[in-house]
């Protein structure tokens, strides 16, 4: 489950980067970035290795 969470976070960060440079997705892409950062922080807090 945590591996899936990490993969989802990476995908969301990639989508955010694409949206940031394309200026087409608006505020939704930034919400996705926040969700991705939260997922990564949860993984780091749990202390599991990548």
mmCIF entry with sequence, helices, sheets and N, C-alpha, C, O atoms, coordinates in Angstrom:
data_MODEL
# 
_entry.id   MODEL 
# 
_entity.id                         1 
_entity.type                       polymer 
_entity.pdbx_number_of_molecules   1 
# 
_entity_poly.entity_id                      1 
_entity_poly.type                           'polypeptide(L)' 
_entity_poly.nstd_linkage                   no 
_entity_poly.nstd_monomer                   no 
_entity_poly.pdbx_seq_one_letter_code       
;(UNK)(UNK)(UNK)(UNK)(UNK)(UNK)(UNK)(UNK)(UNK)(UNK)(UNK)(UNK)(UNK)(UNK)(UNK)(UNK)
(UNK)(UNK)(UNK)(UNK)(UNK)(UNK)(UNK)(UNK)(UNK)(UNK)(UNK)(UNK)(UNK)(UNK)(UNK)(UNK)
(UNK)(UNK)(UNK)(UNK)(UNK)(UNK)(UNK)(UNK)(UNK)(UNK)(UNK)(UNK)(UNK)(UNK)(UNK)(UNK)
(UNK)(UNK)
;
_entity_poly.pdbx_seq_one_letter_code_can   XXXXXXXXXXXXXXXXXXXXXXXXXXXXXXXXXXXXXXXXXXXXXXXXXX 
_entity_poly.pdbx_strand_id                 A 
# 
loop_
_entity_poly_seq.entity_id 
_entity_poly_seq.num 
_entity_poly_seq.mon_id 
_entity_poly_seq.hetero 
1 1  UNK n 
1 2  UNK n 
1 3  UNK n 
1 4  UNK n 
1 5  UNK n 
1 6  UNK n 
1 7  UNK n 
1 8  UNK n 
1 9  UNK n 
1 10 UNK n 
1 11 UNK n 
1 12 UNK n 
1 13 UNK n 
1 14 UNK n 
1 15 UNK n 
1 16 UNK n 
1 17 UNK n 
1 18 UNK n 
1 19 UNK n 
1 20 UNK n 
1 21 UNK n 
1 22 UNK n 
1 23 UNK n 
1 24 UNK n 
1 25 UNK n 
1 26 UNK n 
1 27 UNK n 
1 28 UNK n 
1 29 UNK n 
1 30 UNK n 
1 31 UNK n 
1 32 UNK n 
1 33 UNK n 
1 34 UNK n 
1 35 UNK n 
1 36 UNK n 
1 37 UNK n 
1 38 UNK n 
1 39 UNK n 
1 40 UNK n 
1 41 UNK n 
1 42 UNK n 
1 43 UNK n 
1 44 UNK n 
1 45 UNK n 
1 46 UNK n 
1 47 UNK n 
1 48 UNK n 
1 49 UNK n 
1 50 UNK n 
# 
_struct_asym.id          A 
_struct_asym.entity_id   1 
# 
loop_
_struct_conf.conf_type_id 
_struct_conf.id 
_struct_conf.pdbx_PDB_helix_id 
_struct_conf.beg_label_comp_id 
_struct_conf.beg_label_asym_id 
_struct_conf.beg_label_seq_id 
_struct_conf.pdbx_beg_PDB_ins_code 
_struct_conf.end_label_comp_id 
_struct_conf.end_label_asym_id 
_struct_conf.end_label_seq_id 
_struct_conf.pdbx_end_PDB_ins_code 
_struct_conf.beg_auth_comp_id 
_struct_conf.beg_auth_asym_id 
_struct_conf.beg_auth_seq_id 
_struct_conf.end_auth_comp_id 
_struct_conf.end_auth_asym_id 
_struct_conf.end_auth_seq_id 
_struct_conf.pdbx_PDB_helix_class 
_struct_conf.details 
_struct_conf.pdbx_PDB_helix_length 
HELX_P HELX_P1 AA1 UNK A 2  ? UNK A 22 ? UNK A 2  UNK A 22 1 ? 21 
HELX_P HELX_P2 AA2 UNK A 27 ? UNK A 46 ? UNK A 27 UNK A 46 1 ? 20 
# 
_struct_conf_type.id          HELX_P 
_struct_conf_type.criteria    ? 
_struct_conf_type.reference   ? 
# 
loop_
_atom_site.group_PDB 
_atom_site.id 
_atom_site.type_symbol 
_atom_site.label_atom_id 
_atom_site.label_alt_id 
_atom_site.label_comp_id 
_atom_site.label_asym_id 
_atom_site.label_entity_id 
_atom_site.label_seq_id 
_atom_site.pdbx_PDB_ins_code 
_atom_site.Cartn_x 
_atom_site.Cartn_y 
_atom_site.Cartn_z 
_atom_site.occupancy 
_atom_site.B_iso_or_equiv 
_atom_site.pdbx_formal_charge 
_atom_site.auth_seq_id 
_atom_site.auth_comp_id 
_atom_site.auth_asym_id 
_atom_site.auth_atom_id 
_atom_site.pdbx_PDB_model_num 
ATOM 1   N N  . UNK A 1 1  ? 0.832  -1.203 0.000   1.00 0.00 ? 1  UNK A N  1 
ATOM 2   C CA . UNK A 1 1  ? 0.000  0.000  0.000   1.00 0.00 ? 1  UNK A CA 1 
ATOM 3   C C  . UNK A 1 1  ? 0.867  1.254  0.000   1.00 0.00 ? 1  UNK A C  1 
ATOM 4   O O  . UNK A 1 1  ? 0.555  2.221  -0.695  1.00 0.00 ? 1  UNK A O  1 
ATOM 5   N N  . UNK A 1 2  ? 1.951  1.248  0.771   1.00 0.00 ? 2  UNK A N  1 
ATOM 6   C CA . UNK A 1 2  ? 2.785  2.444  0.824   1.00 0.00 ? 2  UNK A CA 1 
ATOM 7   C C  . UNK A 1 2  ? 3.523  2.664  -0.494  1.00 0.00 ? 2  UNK A C  1 
ATOM 8   O O  . UNK A 1 2  ? 3.782  3.803  -0.881  1.00 0.00 ? 2  UNK A O  1 
ATOM 9   N N  . UNK A 1 3  ? 3.861  1.570  -1.185  1.00 0.00 ? 3  UNK A N  1 
ATOM 10  C CA . UNK A 1 3  ? 4.496  1.709  -2.486  1.00 0.00 ? 3  UNK A CA 1 
ATOM 11  C C  . UNK A 1 3  ? 3.542  2.358  -3.476  1.00 0.00 ? 3  UNK A C  1 
ATOM 12  O O  . UNK A 1 3  ? 3.954  3.175  -4.299  1.00 0.00 ? 3  UNK A O  1 
ATOM 13  N N  . UNK A 1 4  ? 2.275  1.998  -3.396  1.00 0.00 ? 4  UNK A N  1 
ATOM 14  C CA . UNK A 1 4  ? 1.259  2.602  -4.246  1.00 0.00 ? 4  UNK A CA 1 
ATOM 15  C C  . UNK A 1 4  ? 1.113  4.091  -3.928  1.00 0.00 ? 4  UNK A C  1 
ATOM 16  O O  . UNK A 1 4  ? 0.955  4.911  -4.832  1.00 0.00 ? 4  UNK A O  1 
ATOM 17  N N  . UNK A 1 5  ? 1.167  4.432  -2.648  1.00 0.00 ? 5  UNK A N  1 
ATOM 18  C CA . UNK A 1 5  ? 1.067  5.825  -2.222  1.00 0.00 ? 5  UNK A CA 1 
ATOM 19  C C  . UNK A 1 5  ? 2.227  6.647  -2.777  1.00 0.00 ? 5  UNK A C  1 
ATOM 20  O O  . UNK A 1 5  ? 2.036  7.767  -3.252  1.00 0.00 ? 5  UNK A O  1 
ATOM 21  N N  . UNK A 1 6  ? 3.423  6.082  -2.712  1.00 0.00 ? 6  UNK A N  1 
ATOM 22  C CA . UNK A 1 6  ? 4.603  6.776  -3.228  1.00 0.00 ? 6  UNK A CA 1 
ATOM 23  C C  . UNK A 1 6  ? 4.502  6.959  -4.745  1.00 0.00 ? 6  UNK A C  1 
ATOM 24  O O  . UNK A 1 6  ? 4.831  8.027  -5.260  1.00 0.00 ? 6  UNK A O  1 
ATOM 25  N N  . UNK A 1 7  ? 4.056  5.936  -5.455  1.00 0.00 ? 7  UNK A N  1 
ATOM 26  C CA . UNK A 1 7  ? 3.897  6.018  -6.901  1.00 0.00 ? 7  UNK A CA 1 
ATOM 27  C C  . UNK A 1 7  ? 2.873  7.081  -7.272  1.00 0.00 ? 7  UNK A C  1 
ATOM 28  O O  . UNK A 1 7  ? 3.085  7.859  -8.202  1.00 0.00 ? 7  UNK A O  1 
ATOM 29  N N  . UNK A 1 8  ? 1.771  7.112  -6.547  1.00 0.00 ? 8  UNK A N  1 
ATOM 30  C CA . UNK A 1 8  ? 0.743  8.119  -6.787  1.00 0.00 ? 8  UNK A CA 1 
ATOM 31  C C  . UNK A 1 8  ? 1.290  9.529  -6.555  1.00 0.00 ? 8  UNK A C  1 
ATOM 32  O O  . UNK A 1 8  ? 0.986  10.446 -7.320  1.00 0.00 ? 8  UNK A O  1 
ATOM 33  N N  . UNK A 1 9  ? 2.085  9.703  -5.516  1.00 0.00 ? 9  UNK A N  1 
ATOM 34  C CA . UNK A 1 9  ? 2.664  11.010 -5.229  1.00 0.00 ? 9  UNK A CA 1 
ATOM 35  C C  . UNK A 1 9  ? 3.590  11.458 -6.359  1.00 0.00 ? 9  UNK A C  1 
ATOM 36  O O  . UNK A 1 9  ? 3.557  12.621 -6.764  1.00 0.00 ? 9  UNK A O  1 
ATOM 37  N N  . UNK A 1 10 ? 4.401  10.557 -6.860  1.00 0.00 ? 10 UNK A N  1 
ATOM 38  C CA . UNK A 1 10 ? 5.307  10.898 -7.961  1.00 0.00 ? 10 UNK A CA 1 
ATOM 39  C C  . UNK A 1 10 ? 4.524  11.276 -9.212  1.00 0.00 ? 10 UNK A C  1 
ATOM 40  O O  . UNK A 1 10 ? 4.874  12.236 -9.899  1.00 0.00 ? 10 UNK A O  1 
ATOM 41  N N  . UNK A 1 11 ? 3.477  10.534 -9.509  1.00 0.00 ? 11 UNK A N  1 
ATOM 42  C CA . UNK A 1 11 ? 2.646  10.842 -10.672 1.00 0.00 ? 11 UNK A CA 1 
ATOM 43  C C  . UNK A 1 11 ? 1.991  12.212 -10.518 1.00 0.00 ? 11 UNK A C  1 
ATOM 44  O O  . UNK A 1 11 ? 1.931  12.981 -11.477 1.00 0.00 ? 11 UNK A O  1 
ATOM 45  N N  . UNK A 1 12 ? 1.505  12.519 -9.324  1.00 0.00 ? 12 UNK A N  1 
ATOM 46  C CA . UNK A 1 12 ? 0.870  13.821 -9.096  1.00 0.00 ? 12 UNK A CA 1 
ATOM 47  C C  . UNK A 1 12 ? 1.869  14.963 -9.244  1.00 0.00 ? 12 UNK A C  1 
ATOM 48  O O  . UNK A 1 12 ? 1.529  16.022 -9.771  1.00 0.00 ? 12 UNK A O  1 
ATOM 49  N N  . UNK A 1 13 ? 3.098  14.753 -8.783  1.00 0.00 ? 13 UNK A N  1 
ATOM 50  C CA . UNK A 1 13 ? 4.130  15.791 -8.936  1.00 0.00 ? 13 UNK A CA 1 
ATOM 51  C C  . UNK A 1 13 ? 4.453  16.011 -10.407 1.00 0.00 ? 13 UNK A C  1 
ATOM 52  O O  . UNK A 1 13 ? 4.645  17.149 -10.835 1.00 0.00 ? 13 UNK A O  1 
ATOM 53  N N  . UNK A 1 14 ? 4.516  14.938 -11.182 1.00 0.00 ? 14 UNK A N  1 
ATOM 54  C CA . UNK A 1 14 ? 4.774  15.070 -12.614 1.00 0.00 ? 14 UNK A CA 1 
ATOM 55  C C  . UNK A 1 14 ? 3.639  15.841 -13.287 1.00 0.00 ? 14 UNK A C  1 
ATOM 56  O O  . UNK A 1 14 ? 3.885  16.731 -14.101 1.00 0.00 ? 14 UNK A O  1 
ATOM 57  N N  . UNK A 1 15 ? 2.388  15.496 -12.943 1.00 0.00 ? 15 UNK A N  1 
ATOM 58  C CA . UNK A 1 15 ? 1.254  16.230 -13.503 1.00 0.00 ? 15 UNK A CA 1 
ATOM 59  C C  . UNK A 1 15 ? 1.273  17.701 -13.104 1.00 0.00 ? 15 UNK A C  1 
ATOM 60  O O  . UNK A 1 15 ? 0.922  18.572 -13.900 1.00 0.00 ? 15 UNK A O  1 
ATOM 61  N N  . UNK A 1 16 ? 1.684  17.972 -11.869 1.00 0.00 ? 16 UNK A N  1 
ATOM 62  C CA . UNK A 1 16 ? 1.778  19.359 -11.428 1.00 0.00 ? 16 UNK A CA 1 
ATOM 63  C C  . UNK A 1 16 ? 2.808  20.116 -12.242 1.00 0.00 ? 16 UNK A C  1 
ATOM 64  O O  . UNK A 1 16 ? 2.564  21.246 -12.667 1.00 0.00 ? 16 UNK A O  1 
ATOM 65  N N  . UNK A 1 17 ? 3.959  19.500 -12.462 1.00 0.00 ? 17 UNK A N  1 
ATOM 66  C CA . UNK A 1 17 ? 5.011  20.153 -13.238 1.00 0.00 ? 17 UNK A CA 1 
ATOM 67  C C  . UNK A 1 17 ? 4.542  20.444 -14.659 1.00 0.00 ? 17 UNK A C  1 
ATOM 68  O O  . UNK A 1 17 ? 4.799  21.524 -15.192 1.00 0.00 ? 17 UNK A O  1 
ATOM 69  N N  . UNK A 1 18 ? 3.861  19.492 -15.266 1.00 0.00 ? 18 UNK A N  1 
ATOM 70  C CA . UNK A 1 18 ? 3.332  19.704 -16.619 1.00 0.00 ? 18 UNK A CA 1 
ATOM 71  C C  . UNK A 1 18 ? 2.320  20.847 -16.619 1.00 0.00 ? 18 UNK A C  1 
ATOM 72  O O  . UNK A 1 18 ? 2.362  21.719 -17.488 1.00 0.00 ? 18 UNK A O  1 
ATOM 73  N N  . UNK A 1 19 ? 1.425  20.842 -15.658 1.00 0.00 ? 19 UNK A N  1 
ATOM 74  C CA . UNK A 1 19 ? 0.416  21.902 -15.568 1.00 0.00 ? 19 UNK A CA 1 
ATOM 75  C C  . UNK A 1 19 ? 1.015  23.257 -15.247 1.00 0.00 ? 19 UNK A C  1 
ATOM 76  O O  . UNK A 1 19 ? 0.536  24.284 -15.729 1.00 0.00 ? 19 UNK A O  1 
ATOM 77  N N  . UNK A 1 20 ? 2.066  23.265 -14.431 1.00 0.00 ? 20 UNK A N  1 
ATOM 78  C CA . UNK A 1 20 ? 2.706  24.523 -14.052 1.00 0.00 ? 20 UNK A CA 1 
ATOM 79  C C  . UNK A 1 20 ? 3.328  25.190 -15.268 1.00 0.00 ? 20 UNK A C  1 
ATOM 80  O O  . UNK A 1 20 ? 3.221  26.405 -15.439 1.00 0.00 ? 20 UNK A O  1 
ATOM 81  N N  . UNK A 1 21 ? 3.972  24.402 -16.106 1.00 0.00 ? 21 UNK A N  1 
ATOM 82  C CA . UNK A 1 21 ? 4.637  24.974 -17.278 1.00 0.00 ? 21 UNK A CA 1 
ATOM 83  C C  . UNK A 1 21 ? 3.677  25.207 -18.433 1.00 0.00 ? 21 UNK A C  1 
ATOM 84  O O  . UNK A 1 21 ? 3.968  26.019 -19.311 1.00 0.00 ? 21 UNK A O  1 
ATOM 85  N N  . UNK A 1 22 ? 2.558  24.530 -18.456 1.00 0.00 ? 22 UNK A N  1 
ATOM 86  C CA . UNK A 1 22 ? 1.605  24.699 -19.548 1.00 0.00 ? 22 UNK A CA 1 
ATOM 87  C C  . UNK A 1 22 ? 0.552  25.768 -19.230 1.00 0.00 ? 22 UNK A C  1 
ATOM 88  O O  . UNK A 1 22 ? -0.096 26.283 -20.141 1.00 0.00 ? 22 UNK A O  1 
ATOM 89  N N  . UNK A 1 23 ? 0.380  26.100 -17.966 1.00 0.00 ? 23 UNK A N  1 
ATOM 90  C CA . UNK A 1 23 ? -0.607 27.096 -17.533 1.00 0.00 ? 23 UNK A CA 1 
ATOM 91  C C  . UNK A 1 23 ? -2.027 26.766 -17.986 1.00 0.00 ? 23 UNK A C  1 
ATOM 92  O O  . UNK A 1 23 ? -2.814 27.673 -18.256 1.00 0.00 ? 23 UNK A O  1 
ATOM 93  N N  . UNK A 1 24 ? -2.359 25.489 -18.070 1.00 0.00 ? 24 UNK A N  1 
ATOM 94  C CA . UNK A 1 24 ? -3.680 25.159 -18.596 1.00 0.00 ? 24 UNK A CA 1 
ATOM 95  C C  . UNK A 1 24 ? -4.599 24.515 -17.565 1.00 0.00 ? 24 UNK A C  1 
ATOM 96  O O  . UNK A 1 24 ? -5.811 24.471 -17.773 1.00 0.00 ? 24 UNK A O  1 
ATOM 97  N N  . UNK A 1 25 ? -4.056 24.017 -16.467 1.00 0.00 ? 25 UNK A N  1 
ATOM 98  C CA . UNK A 1 25 ? -4.882 23.268 -15.530 1.00 0.00 ? 25 UNK A CA 1 
ATOM 99  C C  . UNK A 1 25 ? -5.402 24.123 -14.376 1.00 0.00 ? 25 UNK A C  1 
ATOM 100 O O  . UNK A 1 25 ? -6.331 23.716 -13.678 1.00 0.00 ? 25 UNK A O  1 
ATOM 101 N N  . UNK A 1 26 ? -4.831 25.273 -14.172 1.00 0.00 ? 26 UNK A N  1 
ATOM 102 C CA . UNK A 1 26 ? -5.323 26.170 -13.132 1.00 0.00 ? 26 UNK A CA 1 
ATOM 103 C C  . UNK A 1 26 ? -5.018 25.687 -11.722 1.00 0.00 ? 26 UNK A C  1 
ATOM 104 O O  . UNK A 1 26 ? -3.982 25.073 -11.469 1.00 0.00 ? 26 UNK A O  1 
ATOM 105 N N  . UNK A 1 27 ? -5.946 25.978 -10.804 1.00 0.00 ? 27 UNK A N  1 
ATOM 106 C CA . UNK A 1 27 ? -5.722 25.703 -9.383  1.00 0.00 ? 27 UNK A CA 1 
ATOM 107 C C  . UNK A 1 27 ? -5.795 24.222 -9.041  1.00 0.00 ? 27 UNK A C  1 
ATOM 108 O O  . UNK A 1 27 ? -5.256 23.806 -8.015  1.00 0.00 ? 27 UNK A O  1 
ATOM 109 N N  . UNK A 1 28 ? -6.439 23.427 -9.863  1.00 0.00 ? 28 UNK A N  1 
ATOM 110 C CA . UNK A 1 28 ? -6.584 22.001 -9.562  1.00 0.00 ? 28 UNK A CA 1 
ATOM 111 C C  . UNK A 1 28 ? -5.222 21.330 -9.499  1.00 0.00 ? 28 UNK A C  1 
ATOM 112 O O  . UNK A 1 28 ? -5.007 20.453 -8.663  1.00 0.00 ? 28 UNK A O  1 
ATOM 113 N N  . UNK A 1 29 ? -4.303 21.724 -10.362 1.00 0.00 ? 29 UNK A N  1 
ATOM 114 C CA . UNK A 1 29 ? -2.985 21.102 -10.403 1.00 0.00 ? 29 UNK A CA 1 
ATOM 115 C C  . UNK A 1 29 ? -2.223 21.401 -9.110  1.00 0.00 ? 29 UNK A C  1 
ATOM 116 O O  . UNK A 1 29 ? -1.431 20.574 -8.659  1.00 0.00 ? 29 UNK A O  1 
ATOM 117 N N  . UNK A 1 30 ? -2.448 22.560 -8.516  1.00 0.00 ? 30 UNK A N  1 
ATOM 118 C CA . UNK A 1 30 ? -1.777 22.896 -7.268  1.00 0.00 ? 30 UNK A CA 1 
ATOM 119 C C  . UNK A 1 30 ? -2.341 22.088 -6.100  1.00 0.00 ? 30 UNK A C  1 
ATOM 120 O O  . UNK A 1 30 ? -1.616 21.736 -5.170  1.00 0.00 ? 30 UNK A O  1 
ATOM 121 N N  . UNK A 1 31 ? -3.621 21.804 -6.159  1.00 0.00 ? 31 UNK A N  1 
ATOM 122 C CA . UNK A 1 31 ? -4.221 20.928 -5.147  1.00 0.00 ? 31 UNK A CA 1 
ATOM 123 C C  . UNK A 1 31 ? -3.612 19.534 -5.254  1.00 0.00 ? 31 UNK A C  1 
ATOM 124 O O  . UNK A 1 31 ? -3.350 18.896 -4.235  1.00 0.00 ? 31 UNK A O  1 
ATOM 125 N N  . UNK A 1 32 ? -3.384 19.055 -6.480  1.00 0.00 ? 32 UNK A N  1 
ATOM 126 C CA . UNK A 1 32 ? -2.745 17.762 -6.676  1.00 0.00 ? 32 UNK A CA 1 
ATOM 127 C C  . UNK A 1 32 ? -1.326 17.762 -6.112  1.00 0.00 ? 32 UNK A C  1 
ATOM 128 O O  . UNK A 1 32 ? -0.879 16.761 -5.551  1.00 0.00 ? 32 UNK A O  1 
ATOM 129 N N  . UNK A 1 33 ? -0.626 18.873 -6.259  1.00 0.00 ? 33 UNK A N  1 
ATOM 130 C CA . UNK A 1 33 ? 0.723  18.975 -5.697  1.00 0.00 ? 33 UNK A CA 1 
ATOM 131 C C  . UNK A 1 33 ? 0.690  18.862 -4.182  1.00 0.00 ? 33 UNK A C  1 
ATOM 132 O O  . UNK A 1 33 ? 1.519  18.166 -3.595  1.00 0.00 ? 33 UNK A O  1 
ATOM 133 N N  . UNK A 1 34 ? -0.240 19.524 -3.555  1.00 0.00 ? 34 UNK A N  1 
ATOM 134 C CA . UNK A 1 34 ? -0.359 19.458 -2.094  1.00 0.00 ? 34 UNK A CA 1 
ATOM 135 C C  . UNK A 1 34 ? -0.652 18.027 -1.657  1.00 0.00 ? 34 UNK A C  1 
ATOM 136 O O  . UNK A 1 34 ? -0.079 17.554 -0.675  1.00 0.00 ? 34 UNK A O  1 
ATOM 137 N N  . UNK A 1 35 ? -1.529 17.339 -2.366  1.00 0.00 ? 35 UNK A N  1 
ATOM 138 C CA . UNK A 1 35 ? -1.838 15.943 -2.036  1.00 0.00 ? 35 UNK A CA 1 
ATOM 139 C C  . UNK A 1 35 ? -0.598 15.079 -2.197  1.00 0.00 ? 35 UNK A C  1 
ATOM 140 O O  . UNK A 1 35 ? -0.347 14.200 -1.372  1.00 0.00 ? 35 UNK A O  1 
ATOM 141 N N  . UNK A 1 36 ? 0.182  15.315 -3.246  1.00 0.00 ? 36 UNK A N  1 
ATOM 142 C CA . UNK A 1 36 ? 1.400  14.532 -3.465  1.00 0.00 ? 36 UNK A CA 1 
ATOM 143 C C  . UNK A 1 36 ? 2.423  14.770 -2.356  1.00 0.00 ? 36 UNK A C  1 
ATOM 144 O O  . UNK A 1 36 ? 3.059  13.826 -1.887  1.00 0.00 ? 36 UNK A O  1 
ATOM 145 N N  . UNK A 1 37 ? 2.582  16.012 -1.938  1.00 0.00 ? 37 UNK A N  1 
ATOM 146 C CA . UNK A 1 37 ? 3.527  16.323 -0.868  1.00 0.00 ? 37 UNK A CA 1 
ATOM 147 C C  . UNK A 1 37 ? 3.077  15.679 0.441   1.00 0.00 ? 37 UNK A C  1 
ATOM 148 O O  . UNK A 1 37 ? 3.901  15.151 1.187   1.00 0.00 ? 37 UNK A O  1 
ATOM 149 N N  . UNK A 1 38 ? 1.798  15.720 0.719   1.00 0.00 ? 38 UNK A N  1 
ATOM 150 C CA . UNK A 1 38 ? 1.282  15.081 1.932   1.00 0.00 ? 38 UNK A CA 1 
ATOM 151 C C  . UNK A 1 38 ? 1.545  13.582 1.891   1.00 0.00 ? 38 UNK A C  1 
ATOM 152 O O  . UNK A 1 38 ? 1.922  12.990 2.903   1.00 0.00 ? 38 UNK A O  1 
ATOM 153 N N  . UNK A 1 39 ? 1.350  12.963 0.729   1.00 0.00 ? 39 UNK A N  1 
ATOM 154 C CA . UNK A 1 39 ? 1.592  11.518 0.606   1.00 0.00 ? 39 UNK A CA 1 
ATOM 155 C C  . UNK A 1 39 ? 3.053  11.184 0.849   1.00 0.00 ? 39 UNK A C  1 
ATOM 156 O O  . UNK A 1 39 ? 3.362  10.194 1.512   1.00 0.00 ? 39 UNK A O  1 
ATOM 157 N N  . UNK A 1 40 ? 3.957  12.004 0.315   1.00 0.00 ? 40 UNK A N  1 
ATOM 158 C CA . UNK A 1 40 ? 5.390  11.769 0.530   1.00 0.00 ? 40 UNK A CA 1 
ATOM 159 C C  . UNK A 1 40 ? 5.744  11.966 1.998   1.00 0.00 ? 40 UNK A C  1 
ATOM 160 O O  . UNK A 1 40 ? 6.504  11.180 2.564   1.00 0.00 ? 40 UNK A O  1 
ATOM 161 N N  . UNK A 1 41 ? 5.202  13.002 2.613   1.00 0.00 ? 41 UNK A N  1 
ATOM 162 C CA . UNK A 1 41 ? 5.498  13.246 4.035   1.00 0.00 ? 41 UNK A CA 1 
ATOM 163 C C  . UNK A 1 41 ? 4.975  12.109 4.907   1.00 0.00 ? 41 UNK A C  1 
ATOM 164 O O  . UNK A 1 41 ? 5.645  11.705 5.857   1.00 0.00 ? 41 UNK A O  1 
ATOM 165 N N  . UNK A 1 42 ? 3.807  11.597 4.603   1.00 0.00 ? 42 UNK A N  1 
ATOM 166 C CA . UNK A 1 42 ? 3.282  10.465 5.362   1.00 0.00 ? 42 UNK A CA 1 
ATOM 167 C C  . UNK A 1 42 ? 4.198  9.257  5.235   1.00 0.00 ? 42 UNK A C  1 
ATOM 168 O O  . UNK A 1 42 ? 4.425  8.532  6.204   1.00 0.00 ? 42 UNK A O  1 
ATOM 169 N N  . UNK A 1 43 ? 4.721  9.048  4.037   1.00 0.00 ? 43 UNK A N  1 
ATOM 170 C CA . UNK A 1 43 ? 5.632  7.920  3.825   1.00 0.00 ? 43 UNK A CA 1 
ATOM 171 C C  . UNK A 1 43 ? 6.919  8.116  4.614   1.00 0.00 ? 43 UNK A C  1 
ATOM 172 O O  . UNK A 1 43 ? 7.437  7.164  5.198   1.00 0.00 ? 43 UNK A O  1 
ATOM 173 N N  . UNK A 1 44 ? 7.435  9.328  4.637   1.00 0.00 ? 44 UNK A N  1 
ATOM 174 C CA . UNK A 1 44 ? 8.667  9.596  5.381   1.00 0.00 ? 44 UNK A CA 1 
ATOM 175 C C  . UNK A 1 44 ? 8.448  9.483  6.888   1.00 0.00 ? 44 UNK A C  1 
ATOM 176 O O  . UNK A 1 44 ? 9.316  8.992  7.611   1.00 0.00 ? 44 UNK A O  1 
ATOM 177 N N  . UNK A 1 45 ? 7.297  9.934  7.356   1.00 0.00 ? 45 UNK A N  1 
ATOM 178 C CA . UNK A 1 45 ? 6.987  9.849  8.778   1.00 0.00 ? 45 UNK A CA 1 
ATOM 179 C C  . UNK A 1 45 ? 6.848  8.403  9.227   1.00 0.00 ? 45 UNK A C  1 
ATOM 180 O O  . UNK A 1 45 ? 7.225  8.056  10.347  1.00 0.00 ? 45 UNK A O  1 
ATOM 181 N N  . UNK A 1 46 ? 6.306  7.559  8.355   1.00 0.00 ? 46 UNK A N  1 
ATOM 182 C CA . UNK A 1 46 ? 6.162  6.156  8.692   1.00 0.00 ? 46 UNK A CA 1 
ATOM 183 C C  . UNK A 1 46 ? 7.518  5.474  8.819   1.00 0.00 ? 46 UNK A C  1 
ATOM 184 O O  . UNK A 1 46 ? 7.627  4.434  9.468   1.00 0.00 ? 46 UNK A O  1 
ATOM 185 N N  . UNK A 1 47 ? 8.560  6.049  8.203   1.00 0.00 ? 47 UNK A N  1 
ATOM 186 C CA . UNK A 1 47 ? 9.906  5.531  8.362   1.00 0.00 ? 47 UNK A CA 1 
ATOM 187 C C  . UNK A 1 47 ? 10.251 4.352  7.490   1.00 0.00 ? 47 UNK A C  1 
ATOM 188 O O  . UNK A 1 47 ? 11.237 3.663  7.752   1.00 0.00 ? 47 UNK A O  1 
ATOM 189 N N  . UNK A 1 48 ? 9.482  4.104  6.480   1.00 0.00 ? 48 UNK A N  1 
ATOM 190 C CA . UNK A 1 48 ? 9.779  2.987  5.593   1.00 0.00 ? 48 UNK A CA 1 
ATOM 191 C C  . UNK A 1 48 ? 10.763 3.440  4.526   1.00 0.00 ? 48 UNK A C  1 
ATOM 192 O O  . UNK A 1 48 ? 10.759 4.600  4.113   1.00 0.00 ? 48 UNK A O  1 
ATOM 193 N N  . UNK A 1 49 ? 11.596 2.524  4.090   1.00 0.00 ? 49 UNK A N  1 
ATOM 194 C CA . UNK A 1 49 ? 12.595 2.868  3.065   1.00 0.00 ? 49 UNK A CA 1 
ATOM 195 C C  . UNK A 1 49 ? 11.942 2.905  1.702   1.00 0.00 ? 49 UNK A C  1 
ATOM 196 O O  . UNK A 1 49 ? 10.912 2.271  1.470   1.00 0.00 ? 49 UNK A O  1 
ATOM 197 N N  . UNK A 1 50 ? 12.559 3.661  0.798   1.00 0.00 ? 50 UNK A N  1 
ATOM 198 C CA . UNK A 1 50 ? 12.044 3.768  -0.549  1.00 0.00 ? 50 UNK A CA 1 
ATOM 199 C C  . UNK A 1 50 ? 12.357 2.496  -1.281  1.00 0.00 ? 50 UNK A C  1 
ATOM 200 O O  . UNK A 1 50 ? 12.011 2.358  -2.454  1.00 0.00 ? 50 UNK A O  1 
# 
